[in-house]
Amino acid sequence: MATYTIPQRFAIRGDTAEILYARNEVLKAREQCVETDTGKIKIGDGTTAWNDLPYVAYAFANLADLADGDVLLWDATAERWMPSAGVGDNSITYAMLQDITTTKRVLGRNTAGSGDTEEVSLTQLLDWIGSAARGDILYRGASSWARLGAGTAGQVLQTGGTSGDPSWVSPSGGMWTAVKKTANTSRTSTTTLADDPHLSFACTSGTTYRVRVFVSYSSVSSTPDFKYNPAFSAAFTNEFTIRRQFLPVGTIGTDNEAVAVGTGIINSAGVGVTSSAAGQGFVHLDLIFTASASGTFSFQWAQNTSDVTAVIVLAGSYLEYATF
């Protein structure tokens, strides 16, 4: 049986919106009609007049009008798809965004140059203010946050008040620094003065120091007694010392205190503290001196009489110093 092809061309009815509105005719069932000036389409049902028919939801813009990167957005007012240069403002919710991988992150870009948005940690964010170095601190400047580089060891932070920036300065006196003895130290059978392993500190050339020493010691025997010396490893001048010793006593309540004032105590051969009784004693020194060169101040001590019974300098002893 032969096959015949009959050329046909179909066209949807159409006219301008104004003309179709004026006609207000009833379309046949499934008959389509397009507003040629708006691109909107209605499909008849055989009974409803044109003006009461709804537009169908697949009204499209002319796709040939789309530019590279454009998207189609539904225009509820025009009831048709319209080309757009991008997603509309405020149309994407936070829930639609990609999940952030962990807590305490902000969105930005830490990698140099332009590029995709990245998750940035607080540490990375703060590093944007300046170079990242140990000991740096951040402060609020006149118009923005700024970085104060780490000072040198021993400096203190000084505020500039509400009209100035903070800065590192060297201590100018009046501030006491404590050096604490954290454990007991025992010595037996020796009269050689040696530094206590805890009670020492470094001094700077040209600086005047006031040092206060509070040492408590004990022995279960009255034989070894106690000997001490405040020592400085470099040259010094302007020494002045007050020293007190509270000795172990045999009778409770007996005042057994020795007091001396003067010079020549630092780096002496040692001050002996002797008592006829065993028990606990106490040494208090108050010194002022000027370091002619940088060195170490230390509290030295030993037995006054060599004995196998230990003399113990007790934890809780300490020294403190201030500069002038």
Secondary structure, DSSP 8 states (H G I E B T S, - for coil): ------------EEE-HHHHHHH--B--TT-EEEETTT--EEE--SSSBGGGS-B-TT----GGG--TT-EEEEETTTTEEEEESSS-TT-S-GGGS---SSSS-EEE--SSSS-S-EEE-HHHHHHTTS---TT-EEEE-SSSEEEE----TT-EEE--GGGS--EEE---SS--EEEE--S-EEE-S----EEEEEEEEEE-TT-EEEEEEEEEEEESSSSS-EEEEEEESS-EEEEEEEEEEE---SSTT---EEEEEES--TT-S-EEE--SS-EEEEEEEEEEEEESS-EEEEEEEE-SS--SS-EEE-TT-EEEEEE-
